[in-house]
Amino acid sequence: MPDISTATDPSVDAPIACTLTPGEYRRRTSELAALATGALRSREQTPDGERLYFTDGEDTERELRAVIAAESSCCAFLRINLQRAEDGLVLDIAGPQDARPIITELFA
């Protein structure tokens, strides 16, 4: 799959903690849920997190790039990579084992 977005590369020592306020967190999860409702086709667990499959489209790609930028600033412990596949966009989200609940909650 060709890489279409710069992958985030978190600090190895980054604490597993989100820096958003409770209000910001509610807004963010609401935005991710709306994106999932409109474009998420499927998801699967990977050894380090989850792989999410989205429909292809300029709007979806733009929104996913914004998600990558936003999540890398508040959850430095995540590794996020967006790629284009033949049938859509693939978003890999990975992190330490203790971050699994957070990864699972994204795009719920």
C-alpha positions as CSV (number, residue, x, y, z in Angstrom):
1,M,0.0,0.0,0.0
2,P,1.4,3.4,-0.8
3,D,1.8,5.7,2.1
4,I,-0.3,8.9,1.7
5,S,0.3,10.5,5.0
6,T,3.2,11.1,7.3
7,A,3.0,8.5,10.1
8,T,3.2,9.7,13.6
9,D,6.3,8.5,15.5
10,P,5.7,9.0,19.2
11,S,8.3,9.3,21.9
12,V,9.1,5.9,23.4
13,D,8.8,7.5,26.8
14,A,5.5,9.2,26.2
15,P,3.0,8.6,29.0
16,I,-0.2,6.8,28.2
17,A,-2.4,9.8,28.8
18,C,-4.7,12.0,26.7
19,T,-4.1,15.8,27.2
20,L,-7.6,16.9,26.2
21,T,-9.9,18.4,28.7
22,P,-13.1,16.5,29.4
23,G,-15.1,18.8,27.1
24,E,-12.5,18.6,24.3
25,Y,-12.5,14.8,24.7
26,R,-16.3,14.6,24.3
27,R,-16.1,16.8,21.2
28,R,-13.3,14.7,19.7
29,T,-15.0,11.4,20.3
30,S,-18.2,12.8,18.8
31,E,-16.3,13.9,15.7
32,L,-14.6,10.6,15.3
33,A,-17.9,8.7,15.7
34,A,-19.5,10.9,13.0
35,L,-16.6,10.1,10.7
36,A,-16.9,6.4,11.4
37,T,-20.6,6.5,10.8
38,G,-20.1,8.1,7.4
39,A,-17.0,6.3,6.1
40,L,-15.7,3.4,8.3
41,R,-16.3,0.1,6.5
42,S,-14.6,-2.3,8.9
43,R,-11.9,-2.7,11.6
44,E,-9.7,-5.4,12.8
45,Q,-7.3,-5.9,15.7
46,T,-3.6,-6.0,14.9
47,P,-0.8,-7.1,17.2
48,D,-0.2,-3.5,18.3
49,G,-3.6,-1.9,17.9
50,E,-6.2,-1.7,15.2
51,R,-6.5,-1.4,11.4
52,L,-9.5,0.6,10.2
53,Y,-10.8,0.5,6.6
54,F,-12.5,3.7,5.3
55,T,-14.2,4.5,2.0
56,D,-11.9,6.4,-0.3
57,G,-12.7,10.1,-1.0
58,E,-11.1,13.5,-0.8
59,D,-13.3,14.5,2.2
60,T,-12.5,11.3,4.1
61,E,-8.8,11.6,3.4
62,R,-8.8,15.2,4.5
63,E,-10.7,14.4,7.7
64,L,-8.4,11.4,8.5
65,R,-5.3,13.6,8.0
66,A,-6.8,16.1,10.5
67,V,-7.4,13.3,12.9
68,I,-3.8,12.2,12.6
69,A,-2.6,15.7,13.4
70,A,-5.0,16.2,16.3
71,E,-4.3,12.8,17.9
72,S,-0.6,13.1,17.6
73,S,-0.8,16.4,19.6
74,C,-2.9,15.0,22.5
75,C,-2.0,11.3,22.5
76,A,1.8,11.2,21.9
77,F,1.9,7.5,22.8
78,L,0.0,6.5,19.6
79,R,1.5,5.6,16.2
80,I,-0.9,6.4,13.4
81,N,-0.4,5.8,9.7
82,L,-2.7,6.4,6.8
83,Q,-2.3,4.5,3.5
84,R,-4.3,4.1,0.4
85,A,-5.3,0.6,-0.7
86,E,-7.0,-0.5,-3.9
87,D,-10.4,-0.3,-2.4
88,G,-10.1,2.6,0.1
89,L,-8.1,4.1,2.9
90,V,-6.4,2.2,5.7
91,L,-5.7,3.7,9.0
92,D,-3.4,1.9,11.4
93,I,-3.4,2.9,15.0
94,A,-0.9,1.3,17.3
95,G,0.6,1.8,20.7
96,P,1.7,0.1,23.9
97,Q,-0.5,-2.7,25.3
98,D,-1.8,-0.5,28.0
99,A,-3.2,1.8,25.4
100,R,-5.5,-0.8,23.8
101,P,-8.7,0.5,25.5
102,I,-8.0,4.0,24.1
103,I,-7.2,2.7,20.6
104,T,-10.4,0.6,20.7
105,E,-12.5,3.6,21.7
106,L,-11.3,5.7,18.7
107,F,-13.9,5.7,16.0
108,A,-16.4,3.7,18.2
